[in-house]
Amino acid sequence: MHVPDGFINAPVSVAAGVVAAAAVAVSLRGARRELDERTAPLAGLVAAFIFAVQMLNFPVAAGTSGHLLGGALAAILVGPYTGVLCVSVVLLMQGILFADGGLTALGVNVTVMGVVTVIVAYAIFRGLLKVLPPTRRSVTAAAFTGALLSVPAAAAAFTAVYAVGGTTDVPIGKVFTAMVGVHVLIGIGEAAITAATVGAVIAVRPDLVHGARGLTSPLKLRVGGVLVDAPAAAAAPAGAAAGAGSTKKVWVTGLVTALVLAGFVSFYASASPDGLEKVAADKGIDEKVEEHAAANSPLADYSVKDVDDARLSGGLAGIIGVGVTVAAGTAIFWSVRRRRTDDLTAASTSVSAG
């Protein structure tokens, strides 16, 4: 659903940019409460994983494909504020380096693909957890539902933006029906990927899943052949030690997975146009599309310039994209985390002085 330059007029693109900038500013403040020493590097990994999986277009209908948007996955794994930042980092990297998603349309893309998907998915996710049993299975089911509904919601949001600032004269009803219809199908893929990923992380480290906090089982000790809850003093060191080692394993495993998906599996992705591209071509929305400002970049269209072998070119581009995204994301999230630490230190110093 990457909107290119030329679909939306300048005034509405600027307005969407203001909305996106405000959302990112709010998310930067909110992320301070969500990130800690363990989750800050994992947030960068989540951004890189979303980048990698977005390269894996899957067929959804005749001549149409879809790919992960990632808002639901990011919000559930690392929190809604951090989730908006994860998707924004991915969209920024894609727009600047790979000419995917217009630069003047960056605000539209962040708003539609990042803000809308995160808000809708996380609201549904939290609402379902209030009525479902507090189990890991409930978290996975709620993640599936939130992700499923977030995609057509994003399609409806794009339609609303197009209704106000579209550069072509296409009946809005036709755009809405086509966009929501195909993205309901894409939402099924989104839901399956999100639920599978969340379930996999919960299986090994439920404490690292933002949406599953509170579901972690307490440490048990066997006393006289009977399992009993461990005292807090005994549980803390053991949990901390296990957490430190496992976090590194989760990070390495996730990064290797992202590199394999982007560097190898992506070659087998569907070559059919994605949902927005297909609707735009069928309905004439793309009549005034503009060439991307980064169309001549060395990594445009997810290929390395001057590398003739398509498999090698695409694989190298995917690996570079994962590397750049994880580096940029981790730097941003560590900075946000450090800012929170500085704020807490300043507050503590002020209280002590008082």
C-alpha positions as CSV (number, residue, x, y, z in Angstrom):
1,M,0.0,0.0,0.0
2,H,3.0,2.3,-0.6
3,V,1.5,5.4,-2.1
4,P,3.7,6.9,-4.9
5,D,4.1,10.6,-5.7
6,G,1.3,12.0,-7.8
7,F,-1.6,10.1,-6.4
8,I,-2.4,12.8,-3.8
9,N,-2.2,16.5,-4.4
10,A,0.3,18.8,-2.7
11,P,-1.9,20.5,0.0
12,V,-3.3,17.1,1.3
13,S,0.2,15.6,1.1
14,V,1.5,18.4,3.3
15,A,-1.4,18.0,5.7
16,A,-0.7,14.3,5.9
17,G,2.9,15.1,6.6
18,V,1.9,17.3,9.5
19,V,-0.3,14.6,10.9
20,A,2.5,12.0,10.5
21,A,5.1,14.3,12.1
22,A,2.8,14.9,15.1
23,A,2.2,11.2,15.4
24,V,6.0,10.5,15.4
25,A,6.6,13.2,17.9
26,V,3.9,11.8,20.3
27,S,5.3,8.3,19.7
28,L,8.9,9.4,20.6
29,R,7.6,10.5,24.0
30,G,5.4,7.5,24.5
31,A,8.2,5.1,23.5
32,R,10.3,6.2,26.4
33,R,7.8,4.4,28.7
34,E,7.8,1.3,26.5
35,L,11.5,0.7,25.9
36,D,14.0,-0.7,28.4
37,E,17.4,-2.3,28.1
38,R,16.0,-5.5,26.6
39,T,13.4,-4.1,24.3
40,A,15.3,-1.2,22.8
41,P,17.5,-3.4,20.6
42,L,14.6,-5.7,19.9
43,A,12.6,-2.7,18.5
44,G,15.3,-2.2,15.9
45,L,15.1,-5.9,15.0
46,V,11.3,-5.6,14.7
47,A,11.8,-2.8,12.1
48,A,14.3,-4.9,10.2
49,F,12.0,-7.9,10.3
50,I,9.1,-5.9,8.9
51,F,11.3,-4.6,6.1
52,A,12.3,-8.1,5.2
53,V,8.8,-9.6,5.3
54,Q,7.5,-6.7,3.2
55,M,9.6,-8.0,0.4
56,L,7.7,-11.2,0.4
57,N,4.6,-10.5,-1.7
58,F,2.1,-13.3,-1.6
59,P,-0.7,-13.9,-4.2
60,V,-4.2,-13.0,-3.0
61,A,-6.3,-13.0,-6.2
62,A,-5.8,-13.3,-9.9
63,G,-3.0,-10.9,-10.9
64,T,-2.8,-9.3,-7.4
65,S,-0.5,-9.8,-4.5
66,G,-0.1,-8.4,-1.0
67,H,2.5,-8.0,1.7
68,L,2.8,-7.4,5.4
69,L,2.1,-3.8,6.6
70,G,3.5,-4.6,10.0
71,G,1.7,-2.1,12.2
72,A,-0.1,-4.8,14.2
73,L,3.0,-6.9,14.6
74,A,5.1,-4.0,15.8
75,A,2.5,-2.7,18.3
76,I,2.0,-6.1,19.9
77,L,5.7,-7.0,20.1
78,V,7.1,-3.7,21.3
79,G,4.2,-1.4,22.1
80,P,2.0,1.0,20.1
81,Y,4.1,4.1,20.4
82,T,7.3,2.1,19.5
83,G,5.3,0.3,16.8
84,V,4.5,3.6,15.0
85,L,8.2,4.4,15.0
86,C,9.2,1.0,13.7
87,V,6.9,1.3,10.7
88,S,8.0,4.9,10.1
89,V,11.7,3.8,10.0
90,V,10.9,1.1,7.5
91,L,8.9,3.5,5.3
92,L,11.7,6.1,5.5
93,M,14.4,3.6,4.5
94,Q,12.2,2.2,1.6
95,G,11.4,5.7,0.3
96,I,15.0,7.1,0.4
97,L,17.0,4.0,-0.6
98,F,14.7,1.8,-2.6
99,A,12.4,4.3,-4.3
100,D,9.4,2.5,-2.8
101,G,6.7,4.9,-1.7
102,G,6.8,8.5,-2.8
103,L,8.9,11.1,-0.9
104,T,6.2,13.7,-1.1
105,A,3.7,10.9,-0.1
106,L,5.8,9.9,2.9
107,G,3.4,11.6,5.3
108,V,0.4,9.8,3.7
109,N,2.2,6.4,4.0
110,V,3.2,6.9,7.6
111,T,-0.3,7.9,8.5
112,V,-2.0,5.2,6.6
113,M,0.4,2.3,7.0
114,G,1.8,3.2,10.4
115,V,-0.6,5.2,12.5
116,V,-3.9,3.8,11.3
117,T,-2.8,0.1,11.4
118,V,-1.2,0.5,14.9
119,I,-4.2,2.3,16.4
120,V,-6.8,-0.1,14.9
121,A,-4.9,-3.3,15.6
122,Y,-3.8,-2.4,19.1
123,A,-7.3,-1.2,20.1
124,I,-8.9,-4.4,18.9
125,F,-6.1,-6.5,20.5
126,R,-6.5,-4.9,23.9
127,G,-10.3,-5.0,23.7
128,L,-10.2,-8.8,23.0
129,L,-7.8,-9.4,25.8
130,K,-10.3,-7.9,28.2
131,V,-12.9,-10.5,27.5
132,L,-10.7,-13.5,26.6
133,P,-9.0,-15.7,29.2
134,P,-5.5,-14.4,30.2
135,T,-3.5,-17.0,28.3
136,R,-0.9,-17.0,25.6
137,R,-3.4,-18.6,23.2
138,S,-5.6,-15.6,23.7
139,V,-2.8,-13.2,22.9
140,T,-2.2,-15.0,19.6
141,A,-5.9,-15.0,18.7
142,A,-6.2,-11.3,19.6
143,A,-3.1,-10.6,17.5
144,F,-4.6,-12.4,14.5
145,T,-7.9,-10.5,14.7
146,G,-6.3,-7.1,15.2
147,A,-3.9,-7.6,12.3
148,L,-6.7,-8.9,10.1
149,L,-8.9,-5.8,10.6
150,S,-6.1,-3.3,10.5
151,V,-5.4,-3.8,6.8
152,P,-8.9,-3.0,5.4
153,A,-8.9,-0.1,7.9
154,A,-5.7,1.2,6.3
155,A,-7.3,0.8,2.8
156,A,-10.4,2.7,4.0
157,A,-8.0,5.5,5.4
158,F,-6.3,5.7,2.0
159,T,-9.7,6.0,0.3
160,A,-10.6,8.9,2.7
161,V,-7.3,10.7,1.9
162,Y,-7.9,10.1,-1.9
163,A,-11.4,11.5,-1.6
164,V,-10.0,14.8,-0.3
165,G,-6.8,15.1,-2.3
166,G,-6.9,12.6,-5.2
167,T,-5.4,13.9,-8.4
168,T,-7.7,11.9,-10.7
169,D,-11.5,12.0,-11.0
170,V,-12.5,8.4,-10.1
171,P,-15.8,7.7,-8.2
172,I,-14.9,7.3,-4.5
173,G,-17.4,4.4,-4.1
174,K,-15.5,2.4,-6.7
175,V,-12.2,3.1,-5.1
176,F,-13.5,2.2,-1.6
177,T,-15.1,-1.1,-2.8
178,A,-12.0,-2.1,-4.7
179,M,-9.5,-1.1,-2.1
180,V,-11.3,-2.6,0.9
181,G,-12.2,-5.8,-1.0
182,V,-8.7,-6.7,-2.0
183,H,-7.2,-5.7,1.3
184,V,-9.6,-7.9,3.2
185,L,-7.8,-10.8,1.4
186,I,-4.4,-9.3,2.1
187,G,-5.5,-8.9,5.8
188,I,-5.7,-12.7,6.0
189,G,-2.0,-13.0,5.1
190,E,-1.2,-10.2,7.5
191,A,-3.1,-11.9,10.3
192,A,-1.4,-15.2,9.7
193,I,2.1,-13.7,9.7
194,T,1.4,-11.6,12.8
195,A,-0.1,-14.5,14.8
196,A,2.7,-16.9,13.8
197,T,5.5,-14.4,14.7
198,V,3.9,-13.4,18.0
199,G,3.2,-17.0,18.9
200,A,6.8,-17.9,18.1
201,V,8.2,-15.2,20.4
202,I,5.7,-16.0,23.2
203,A,6.7,-19.6,23.1
204,V,10.3,-18.8,24.0
205,R,10.2,-15.4,25.7
206,P,6.7,-14.1,26.6
207,D,8.2,-11.4,28.8
208,L,9.6,-9.8,25.6
209,V,6.2,-9.4,24.0
210,H,4.7,-6.1,25.0
211,G,1.1,-7.3,24.6
212,A,1.7,-10.5,26.7
213,R,3.2,-8.8,29.7
214,G,1.5,-10.1,32.9
215,L,1.1,-13.6,31.4
216,T,4.6,-14.8,32.3
217,S,4.5,-17.8,34.6
218,P,6.3,-17.3,38.0
219,L,9.5,-19.2,38.6
220,K,8.7,-22.6,40.3
221,L,10.9,-24.6,42.7
222,R,10.5,-28.3,43.4
223,V,10.3,-28.8,47.2
224,G,9.6,-32.3,48.5
225,G,8.4,-33.4,45.0
226,V,5.9,-30.5,44.8
227,L,6.2,-27.4,42.6
228,V,5.8,-24.2,44.6
229,D,6.3,-20.5,43.7
230,A,9.9,-19.4,44.2
231,P,10.5,-16.6,46.7
232,A,11.0,-13.2,45.1
233,A,14.7,-13.1,46.2
234,A,15.3,-16.4,44.5
235,A,13.3,-15.6,41.4
236,A,14.9,-12.3,40.5
237,P,18.5,-13.3,39.9
238,A,17.5,-16.5,38.0
239,G,15.1,-14.6,35.8
240,A,17.6,-11.8,35.2
241,A,20.3,-14.2,34.2
242,A,18.1,-16.2,31.9
243,G,16.7,-13.1,30.4
244,A,20.1,-11.7,29.5
245,G,21.2,-14.8,27.7
246,S,17.9,-15.5,25.9
247,T,17.5,-11.9,24.7
248,K,20.8,-12.2,22.8
249,K,19.6,-15.5,21.3
250,V,16.3,-14.0,20.3
251,W,18.0,-11.0,18.6
252,V,20.5,-13.1,16.7
253,T,17.8,-15.6,15.6
254,G,15.5,-12.8,14.5
255,L,18.3,-11.0,12.6
256,V,19.4,-14.2,10.8
257,T,15.8,-14.9,9.9
258,A,15.3,-11.4,8.5
259,L,18.5,-11.7,6.4
260,V,17.4,-15.1,5.0
261,L,14.0,-13.8,4.1
262,A,15.2,-10.6,2.4
263,G,18.3,-12.1,0.9
264,F,17.0,-15.4,-0.4
265,V,13.3,-16.1,0.1
266,S,12.3,-12.7,-1.4
267,F,13.4,-14.0,-4.9
268,Y,10.4,-16.3,-4.8
269,A,7.9,-13.6,-3.9
270,S,5.0,-12.9,-6.2
271,A,5.7,-10.5,-9.0
272,S,2.1,-9.5,-9.4
273,P,1.2,-5.9,-8.5
274,D,0.1,-5.3,-4.9
275,G,-3.3,-4.3,-3.9
276,L,-2.9,-0.5,-4.3
277,E,-1.0,-0.9,-7.6
278,K,-3.7,-3.2,-9.0
279,V,-6.6,-1.0,-8.0
280,A,-4.8,2.1,-9.3
281,A,-4.2,0.5,-12.7
282,D,-7.7,-0.8,-12.9
283,K,-9.5,2.4,-11.8
284,G,-7.2,5.0,-13.4
285,I,-5.8,6.4,-10.1
286,D,-2.3,6.2,-11.4
287,E,-2.9,8.5,-14.4
288,K,-0.8,11.3,-12.9
289,V,1.8,9.2,-11.0
290,E,5.2,10.9,-10.9
291,E,8.7,9.3,-11.2
292,H,10.3,8.8,-7.8
293,A,12.9,11.3,-6.9
294,A,15.2,8.3,-5.9
295,A,14.5,6.3,-9.1
296,N,18.2,6.4,-10.1
297,S,19.5,5.4,-6.6
298,P,21.9,2.4,-6.5
299,L,19.2,0.3,-4.7
300,A,16.1,1.4,-6.6
301,D,13.4,-1.2,-7.0
302,Y,15.2,-3.5,-4.5
303,S,18.1,-4.3,-6.9
304,V,21.8,-3.4,-6.8
305,K,22.8,-1.2,-9.7
306,D,25.3,-2.8,-12.1
307,V,24.7,-6.3,-10.8
308,D,23.2,-8.2,-13.7
309,D,22.1,-11.4,-12.0
310,A,18.6,-10.8,-10.8
311,R,18.7,-13.2,-7.9
312,L,22.0,-11.9,-6.6
313,S,21.0,-8.2,-7.2
314,G,17.7,-8.6,-5.3
315,G,19.3,-10.6,-2.5
316,L,22.1,-8.1,-1.9
317,A,19.6,-5.3,-1.9
318,G,17.5,-7.1,0.7
319,I,20.5,-7.8,2.9
320,I,21.6,-4.2,2.7
321,G,18.1,-3.0,3.5
322,V,17.9,-5.2,6.6
323,G,21.3,-4.1,7.7
324,V,20.5,-0.4,7.3
325,T,17.1,-0.7,8.9
326,V,18.3,-2.6,11.9
327,A,21.2,-0.1,12.4
328,A,19.0,3.0,12.0
329,G,16.2,1.6,14.1
330,T,18.5,0.4,16.9
331,A,20.2,3.8,17.0
332,I,16.9,5.6,17.3
333,F,15.5,3.4,19.9
334,W,18.6,3.4,22.0
335,S,18.6,7.2,21.8
336,V,15.0,7.2,23.0
337,R,15.8,4.8,25.8
338,R,18.8,6.9,26.9
339,R,16.6,10.0,26.9
340,R,14.3,8.2,29.3
341,T,17.2,7.2,31.5
342,D,18.4,10.8,31.6
343,D,15.0,12.1,32.5
344,L,14.6,9.6,35.3
345,T,18.1,10.4,36.6
346,A,17.3,14.2,36.5
347,A,14.0,13.6,38.3
348,S,15.7,11.4,41.0
349,T,18.4,14.0,41.5
350,S,15.8,16.8,41.9
351,V,13.8,14.8,44.4
352,S,17.0,14.0,46.4
353,A,18.0,17.6,46.4
354,G,14.5,18.6,47.6
